[in-house]
């Protein structure tokens, strides 16, 4: 809700690390962050003072939220109530995954910037995410490198169909023309990044 404070986390991934080790690392990182949850996100941004750009959120662009509801209906004297899902008209971040536990079910929804993603991309991301979860459940103690992040159908598309399509469409545009096309498609995307949090968008460049 309105009074929830945003916590920013950095997680280091090692391909050789087992998933259960990563799970423990994330758990400890979250606990450590909660010790400082009274520090508001606005104060954190002010203290770090990263380069600002109106096209993206400072410090992070991907959000994950998790809620657990013990009951989905509240009763008041003479009044019945039910929660309703409301969808915002504007994505706050590039990509947000919101998950809710209701009884024995986990429900999830993606919110995303339509300047960066289209419906088909998010649908494909959702399928791949579900496939990755099934891989983890089947082998929770496997190293991260052992997991497949794309479905077999997606893998075939990437390795076979798109490669054939790419071979049948030779590159005809010059480098600067391709840059202009990318800038027109995704002007707010990061084109350059460097030390001290330097980020330059395609529009700026």
C-alpha positions as CSV (number, residue, x, y, z in Angstrom):
1,X,0.0,0.0,0.0
2,X,0.9,3.7,0.1
3,X,2.9,3.3,3.3
4,X,5.1,0.4,2.2
5,X,8.8,1.3,2.0
6,X,10.9,0.0,-0.9
7,X,14.0,-1.9,0.0
8,X,16.8,-2.2,-2.6
9,X,18.9,-5.4,-2.7
10,X,22.0,-6.5,-4.6
11,X,22.4,-10.2,-5.1
12,X,25.6,-11.7,-6.4
13,X,25.1,-14.8,-8.6
14,X,27.7,-17.5,-9.1
15,X,27.0,-20.1,-11.8
16,X,28.6,-22.8,-9.7
17,X,26.5,-21.9,-6.6
18,X,23.7,-24.3,-5.7
19,X,20.2,-23.0,-5.7
20,X,19.7,-23.8,-2.0
21,X,22.9,-21.8,-1.2
22,X,21.5,-18.9,-3.3
23,X,18.2,-19.2,-1.4
24,X,20.1,-18.9,1.9
25,X,22.1,-16.0,0.7
26,X,19.0,-14.1,-0.4
27,X,17.3,-14.9,2.9
28,X,20.2,-13.5,4.9
29,X,20.5,-10.4,2.6
30,X,16.8,-9.7,3.0
31,X,17.0,-10.0,6.8
32,X,20.0,-7.7,6.9
33,X,18.1,-5.1,4.8
34,X,15.1,-5.3,7.0
35,X,17.2,-4.0,9.9
36,X,17.4,-0.7,8.0
37,X,13.9,-0.6,6.7
38,X,13.1,2.6,8.6
39,X,15.4,4.5,6.2
40,X,13.1,5.8,3.5
41,X,13.8,5.1,-0.2
42,X,13.8,8.8,-0.9
43,X,16.5,9.4,1.8
44,X,18.6,6.6,0.3
45,X,18.4,8.1,-3.2
46,X,19.3,11.5,-1.8
47,X,22.3,10.1,0.1
48,X,23.7,8.0,-2.9
49,X,22.8,10.8,-5.4
50,X,22.9,8.7,-8.5
51,X,22.7,10.2,-12.0
52,X,19.0,11.0,-12.5
53,X,17.0,10.4,-15.7
54,X,13.2,10.8,-15.9
55,X,13.1,7.7,-18.2
56,X,13.9,5.2,-15.4
57,X,13.8,4.8,-11.7
58,X,17.0,5.5,-9.7
59,X,18.9,2.6,-8.1
60,X,16.8,-0.2,-9.5
61,X,14.4,-0.9,-12.4
62,X,13.1,-4.3,-11.5
63,X,10.7,-4.9,-8.6
64,X,9.5,-8.0,-6.8
65,X,6.8,-8.0,-4.3
66,X,5.2,-10.9,-2.3
67,X,2.1,-10.8,-0.2
68,X,0.4,-13.6,1.8
69,X,-3.3,-13.4,2.5
70,X,-4.7,-15.6,5.2
71,X,-8.2,-14.7,4.2
72,X,-9.7,-13.2,1.1
73,X,-12.8,-11.8,2.6
74,X,-13.5,-9.6,5.5
75,X,-16.9,-9.4,7.3
76,X,-18.1,-6.3,9.2
77,X,-21.4,-5.9,11.0
78,X,-24.0,-6.0,8.3
79,X,-21.4,-5.6,5.5
80,X,-19.7,-8.2,3.3
81,X,-16.5,-7.2,1.5
82,X,-14.3,-8.8,-1.1
83,X,-10.9,-7.5,-2.4
84,X,-10.6,-6.4,-6.0
85,X,-7.5,-6.3,-8.1
86,X,-7.0,-2.8,-9.6
87,X,-4.6,-2.2,-12.5
88,X,-2.7,1.0,-12.7
89,X,-2.4,2.8,-16.0
90,X,1.3,3.4,-15.7
91,X,4.1,1.0,-14.8
92,X,6.2,2.4,-12.0
93,X,9.3,0.4,-13.0
94,X,10.6,-1.3,-16.1
95,X,9.4,-4.7,-14.8
96,X,7.5,-5.7,-11.7
97,X,6.6,-9.3,-10.6
98,X,4.0,-9.3,-7.9
99,X,3.2,-12.6,-6.3
100,X,0.5,-13.5,-3.8
101,X,0.0,-16.6,-1.7
102,X,-3.7,-17.4,-1.3
103,X,-4.2,-20.7,0.6
104,X,-2.3,-23.3,-1.3
105,X,-2.0,-21.3,-4.5
106,X,0.7,-18.8,-5.7
107,X,-0.6,-16.2,-8.0
108,X,1.6,-13.9,-10.0
109,X,1.4,-11.0,-12.4
110,X,3.8,-8.9,-14.4
111,X,3.6,-5.2,-14.7
112,X,5.8,-3.7,-17.3
113,X,6.7,-0.7,-19.4
114,X,5.2,-0.9,-22.8
115,X,8.1,1.3,-24.1
116,X,10.4,-1.6,-23.4
117,X,8.3,-4.8,-23.7
118,X,5.3,-5.9,-25.7
119,X,2.7,-8.4,-24.7
120,X,4.3,-11.4,-26.6
121,X,7.6,-10.8,-24.8
122,X,6.0,-10.8,-21.4
123,X,4.0,-13.9,-22.2
124,X,7.2,-15.6,-23.3
125,X,9.0,-14.4,-20.1
126,X,6.1,-15.8,-18.0
127,X,6.3,-19.2,-19.7
128,X,10.1,-19.3,-19.3
129,X,9.8,-18.3,-15.6
130,X,7.4,-21.1,-14.9
131,X,9.7,-23.5,-16.7
132,X,12.6,-22.3,-14.6
133,X,10.7,-22.8,-11.4
134,X,9.8,-26.4,-12.4
135,X,13.5,-27.0,-13.1
136,X,14.4,-25.7,-9.6
137,X,11.7,-27.7,-7.9
138,X,13.0,-30.9,-9.7
139,X,16.6,-30.2,-8.7
140,X,16.8,-27.7,-5.7
141,X,20.4,-28.6,-4.9
142,X,21.7,-28.3,-8.5
143,X,24.2,-25.5,-9.4
144,X,22.6,-22.5,-11.1
145,X,24.4,-23.3,-14.4
146,X,22.4,-26.6,-14.6
147,X,19.0,-24.8,-15.0
148,X,17.4,-24.0,-18.3
149,X,16.0,-20.5,-18.4
150,X,14.0,-21.1,-21.6
151,X,11.4,-23.7,-22.6
152,X,12.5,-26.4,-25.1
153,X,10.2,-24.6,-27.7
154,X,11.9,-21.3,-27.0
155,X,15.3,-22.8,-27.3
156,X,14.5,-24.4,-30.6
157,X,13.2,-21.0,-31.8
158,X,16.4,-19.2,-30.7
159,X,18.8,-21.8,-32.1
160,X,17.0,-22.9,-35.3
161,X,14.2,-20.7,-36.5
162,X,15.6,-17.3,-35.7
163,X,19.1,-18.3,-37.0
164,X,17.6,-19.3,-40.3
165,X,15.6,-16.1,-40.5
166,X,18.7,-14.1,-39.7
167,X,20.7,-15.9,-42.4
168,X,18.0,-15.2,-45.0
169,X,18.0,-11.4,-44.1
170,X,21.5,-10.1,-44.5
171,X,22.4,-6.9,-42.7
172,X,21.9,-3.9,-45.0
173,X,21.9,-1.0,-42.6
174,X,25.1,0.8,-41.6
175,X,26.1,1.0,-37.9
176,X,24.9,4.5,-37.4
177,X,21.5,3.6,-39.1
178,X,21.1,0.6,-36.8
179,X,21.9,2.9,-33.8
180,X,19.2,5.4,-34.9
181,X,16.7,2.6,-35.3
182,X,17.4,1.3,-31.8
183,X,17.2,4.9,-30.4
184,X,13.8,5.3,-32.1
185,X,12.5,2.0,-30.7
186,X,13.9,2.4,-27.1
187,X,15.0,6.0,-26.5
188,X,14.9,5.5,-22.7
189,X,17.0,2.3,-22.7
190,X,20.5,2.4,-21.3
191,X,23.0,2.7,-24.2
192,X,26.2,3.3,-22.1
193,X,27.0,2.5,-18.5
194,X,30.2,3.1,-16.5
195,X,31.8,3.7,-13.2
196,X,30.1,5.6,-10.4
197,X,26.6,4.6,-11.6
198,X,27.0,6.4,-15.0
199,X,24.1,5.7,-17.3
200,X,23.4,7.3,-20.6
201,X,20.2,6.6,-22.5
202,X,19.9,6.2,-26.3
203,X,18.0,9.5,-26.3
204,X,20.8,11.3,-24.5
205,X,23.5,9.7,-26.6
